[in-house]
């Protein structure tokens, strides 16, 4: 009798579909994960926007590896906060990931290769003690710093930055930068209730706390405690004497990347639209990146990304509407869902250009994925749909159309209702500020066409 790993492709797809769909036989709300508590372990080191549900991705990975035990490498082209990465490593699976946001790459590296609890706790004490002795330092400078930080906060962060730079071990130093990034989120003059940079009213600024060192120490010690769970899970994953690895690449998903080997599976949650009108990952990361020593970011750092608070978002999917209209005929030829939607917003040219620019970039990103996957790799896309011009943007059907046009075979689609704490979109986004539902589109990739980019 054949093992699952040697079953015909169609049989493997059927087995995975049956296994995924079986979860709702006893619990129709299974995929909603309504009973989840807050994030824990290394999943909780930094409040990155629109993070995926670790337990959800974990179930998908468990079902996948049960059906195909040969899976050993998972790829996420939009790695973000590293949810898929950690859940892969915890199952002794290697990981490849990329992201256009340098803070995401640093965060993923820190989560994948953190220091020990003891080393971080000792380093935290040393950094705080050293920072307290640093006086008469020139205040750290960058455009707009006085708008976003009170003088005493700016001084404390300058002291912290200088003390962290003295930390010799780069693994520990990178972890401390992430602790500082979370501290900056908490002590800056930007509202923490939104992912966009949005300054508090003057009276609220004055009421907010003014001790950056205490805030940092609290964040770092909490993160040190979270390391205990991480290392416990990693010990379980490495029981076979094999330690899983993570390879991270900064930059756009369409950039050329010659990886050591093709991935066995893809699991990701791509943007649901351009970052400016959905989730502004770049804006959320701008202030931390202005303080972090960017020489410590893996893969290097392009200083032009700090030219403005929105630069990272402007180079992300749909960030430029230049020549967007020229792509319409080609895009519609590959997606009936897009063609139907454009007919609903044709009387609003600015919105139409934004939609076309996003779908154009999205199509290019999806096309770049196949050469990085082995033939027959299963792919999982967690998707949500926003509203544009009062109409629901059919990202799920557009994604299916584009994937099928690029040689994917559909396996199944999972629908999930988000629990009460709905996923937030960009604040004051006229296209909708909350999402109540998500879908996981599951496909199977076939052999890439000759001459495809890698």
N, C-alpha and C positions, 0 to 999 in steps of 0.2 A: 504493500500500500504506500502511495506517495506521501511524503511529508508536505506540510502546507507550503514550505519554501519552494517545492518543485511542482506545485500545482500549475495547471495552465493559467495564463494571465486572467482570463475571464472568470475562472473559478476563484482566484485570489480576490478579485474585485467583488464578486458575489459574497464571499465569506466576510470581507470587511464591511460591506453594506449591511449584511444581516447582523453582524456583531454590534455595529454602531446603533442600528435601529432597535435592537433588542432592549436597550436601556429603558425605553419608554413603555415597555410592556407592563411592568409593575409600577412604574412611576411616570405618568405623563409629563411631569414637570422636571424630570431628571436633569435636563440640560440647562435649566435655569440656575441651578446651584443656589437656591434661596437661603439655605441654612449656613452659608459660609460666614466665618468670622473674618476679622481683619487679616491683612497679609502678614506673613511671619517669616522669620529667618532672613536670608539674603534677598528675598523678594521685597522686603520692606526697608531697604537701606536709604532710598531716596524717592520722593513723591514725583515720579515722572508722569506726564500726561497720558490718559487713556490706556492704562496698563491692562493687559490681558488677564484672564482668570487662570492662575496656575493650576488649580484642580481640574479645570476643563481641558487644558492642553495636556495635562497628565493622563487623563482618561483616553484622549485621542491617541497618545503615544502608546499606552498600554494595549489598546485594541489593535493598533497597527503592528506592534511587535509580536502580539499573540498570533496574528494572521501570517506575518512575514518575519520569522526569526532572523533572517539575514540582514535586517536593517541595523546598521551600526553608525551611520552618519546622518544627522539632520541639518537642514539648511534653512535659515530665515533671512531673506534679503532685506527685511525691514525690522532689524533686531530690536530697536527701541530699548526698553528697560531690561531686556534679557530674560523674559518669562519663559519663552520656549527654550532658550539656552539652558537655564537652570534645570528645568524639568527634564531635558535631555541628559544632562550630566548626571542627574540623580538616578537615571536609569542606565548608567554606564554606556551612554551613547555619545559619540563625538559630535562636535557642532561646528558649523561654518555660519558666520553671520556678517552682515554689512549694514551700515546706516550712514546717511548723509550728515547726521548731527554728531559732531565730535564728542559732545557730552555723553551721548548714548554709547559710543564706543568705549569711553573711559569707564562708564558705569558697568557695562558688560564685562570689561576686563577685570574690574574690581570684584564683581560678583563671582566670576569664574575662578579667580586666583587671589583670594583674600589672605591676609595674614592670620596668624592664630589669635585666639581670644587673648592669651597672655601678652603677646607682642603688641596688639593694638591697645590694650588697656594701659600698658607701660608707656607706649608712645604718646597716648593722649595726655597722661599726667606730665610727661616731659615737655610736650608742646605747650600746654597751658601754663606751666610754671615758667618756661622760657619766655613766652609771649608777655607775661606780666612784668618781666624785667626789662623789656624792650621799650625804651622811651626815646623821645626826640627823633622818631623815625619820620622821614618824609612821607606824607600821606599818599597812598596808592592813587594813581591818576588814570582816568579814562573818560571819554566824553559822556557827560550827564551824570557823573558819579554823585554830585551834590544833590541832584534831584532825587536819586534813589536811596541815598543813605544819609542819616543824620551824622553830624560831625563825630560824635562819640562812637557811633557804630562803625563809621569809616576807620577811625583810629584802631578800634579793637580788631577789625578784620585785617587791617594792615599788619598789626602785630602777629596775628595768627598766620597770615600768608608768609611772613618772614620766618617764623618759627617752623612752619611745615617744610619750607624749602631747605632747612638745615637737617631734616630727617634723612639719614643715609640710605636706608633700604627702600628701593623704589616701590615694592609691593605695599609696604606700609604707608609710604608717602602718597601713593595713588588713593588708598583707602581714606586717608585723612582729607584728601581733596574732595572726595564725595561727601564726607561729613561736613566739610566747609560749605559745599554746594547746598546741602539741606539747611544749614545754618543761615545762609544768605537768603534762601526762600522765606525763612521765618522772620528775619530781622530787617529786611529791606522795607522801603516805603511802598512797595507794590502789593496790592491786595493778594492774599493767599487764596481767596475764594474764586479766582479765575486764573486760567493759564496765560492769559494775555498780560502784558505789562500795563498796569492801571494803578496810578498812584492814589493812596489814601487822601482824604481831605486833611488839611493842615492840623485841625484839632485832633484827629485820630492819630496822625503821625506823632504828635507830642505825647499822646497817652501810651503809645507802644513802648515796650521794653527797650533798654538802652545798653545792655551788657552782652556784647557779642561773644566774649570769652565763656561766660556761663552758659549761653545757649549752645555754643560749640561743644563744650564739655558734656552737656546733657545728651546731645545728639550722638556724640562719639561713644559714650558709655552705653547708650541704648543699642547702638549698632554693634558694639563689642559683644553684648549679650546675645544678639541675633546670630552671631557667628557660631555659637555653640550648636544650634540646630543645623546650620549649614554643614559643619564638619561632621556631625553625626550622620546626616544623610549621605554625605560623600563617602564616609567610611562604609556604609551599607552598600553603596554603588561599587566601591572598589574591593569588595570582598573576594572577587575573582583574581585579585592581585594585578588587575589592569586599571590604570587611572585614565578616565576619559579626558579628552582635550578640547579646547575651544580655540578656533582661529577666527580673528575679527579683522574686518577690512573697512577702514573709513572711506566714505565717498558714496556716490550715486550707485544704485543697483545696475545701471547701464554701463558703468565703467568696466574696462577689461579686467578680468580677474582669472589668472591661471592658478587654480586651486590644486593641491596635491592629489586629490581624487574627486570623482563625482559623488554627489550626495545620494543617499538611498531614499530620502524623503524630504519634502518641503513642507514647512509649517509656518504660517505667517499671518499677520493682520495688516494689510496694506492701508494707506490712508484712504479715508472715505470721500475725499475731495481735496482741493488745494488747501494747504495748511493755513492760509490767511483767513479762510471762511469756515474751516472746520476746527482742527486742533492745532494751535500755533506752537509746535514743538520748539521751533527756533527762538521765539520770543521768551518762552519759559526757560530756555537754557542760556540766554544772552548774559544775564548778570553773573551767574556762576562762572561762565567762560571768561568774563572780564577780570576775574580775581584769580582763577586757577593758573598755575604755571603751566602753560600749554605745551611746554617741552616734554611734559610727562604724559601727554595723551598718546596712546599707541598709534603708530602709523603716521605721525606728523600732524601738523595743524596749519591750515591755510588762514593767514591773518586777515584776509579780505572778508572772511565770514563775520568779522566783528565791525564791519564798516557801518552797519546800522542795526537796530534792534530786530529788523525783519529780514536781514540778508539770508540767513539760513532758510527761512520759509520761502524766499523768492527763488532760490535755486532748487527747491524741492518740486515734487510733481505738481504741475499746473501753475508753477510760480511765474511763468512768463506767458503772456497771451500773444506774443509775436507770431504772425503767420498762422494763428490758430484756425482761421476760416479756411485756409488752403487745405487743411487736413480733413475737412468734413466729408468729402466724397469717399475717400479711402476708408475712413472710420465707419461710416454708415454702411459701406459695402460688406463689412465684417460684423456688424452688429445691428440687427433689426430693432433691438430694444433702444439703442441710442437714437436711431432715426425717428422712432415714434416719439421719444421724449423731446427731441429738438423741435418737432412740430408743435409742441405745447408751449415752447418759450421763444418761438421765432420772432415774436413782437418785442423781445427784450434783447437786442444785440449784445449789450455788455455781459449779461448772464450767459448768453449763448457762447461767447468767446471764452469765458472762464470754463465752461463745461467742456468745450472742445479742446482747450489747452490741457486740461487735466486728463481727459481720456486719451489724447495723443501721447502724453508722457506715460500714462498708465499702460497703454498698449506696448510702448517701447520697452517698458520695464518687464512686462510679462514675457515678451519675446526673448529677452536676454536670459531668462531663467533656464530654459530647456537644456542648453549645452552643459549646464552645471549639475544636471541630474542624470543618474543612470537610467537606461531604458527601462520603462515600467515603474518608475518611482511614483509613489502615491503623494498627492499634494493636498494640503488642507489650508483653505483661505477663510479666515474669520472676518466677516463683513457686516457693515451696518449701512443704513440708507438715510440720508439727510433730505431736507426739502430745499429746493431751489425755485425761486419765483412762485412759491405757493404749491409746487408740484413735487411729488416724491421722486427723487433721482434714482433710477433703477440700477444701482450698482451691481446687485447680485446677477441680474440677467445680462448686463453688459459684460461682467466678468466671465460668465459662462460662454457668451458669444465669442469673446476674444480668445479664451482658452481653447475652445473647440476649433476655432479657426487656426490655432497654432499647434494643432495635433494632440490636444488632450482628449481623453475620454471621460465622460461624466460617470461618477460612481454613485453619489447620493448627495442630498442637501439636508442639513440638520437645521431646524428652526429652534431658536431659544428666546424666551421672554426674559428681559433683564429684570433682576430684582429691584426692590424699591429705590435703591441708590442708583438711579439710571446714569449711564455714561454721559458725562458732560461734553458738550461741544464748545466752541469758542464763545466767550461771553459776548452778549449783544449781537450775536450772529442772526441776521434776519432770516437765514435759511433754517433756523431751528436750533434750540439750545440743549435739548435732551434727546436721547434715543431710547426707545422702549423695547427694541427687538434687534437681534442679530441672527446671522445665518453662518453656518460653516459649510462651504462648498468643497466637496471632496472629488478630486479628479485623479486620473492616472496619465502620466506623461509617456509619450512614445519617443522613438529615436529622433534626434534633432536632424534637420535637413542639412545636407552637405554644405559646408561653407559658413555655418552659423558661427557667431562670435562666442568666445568663452569668457 
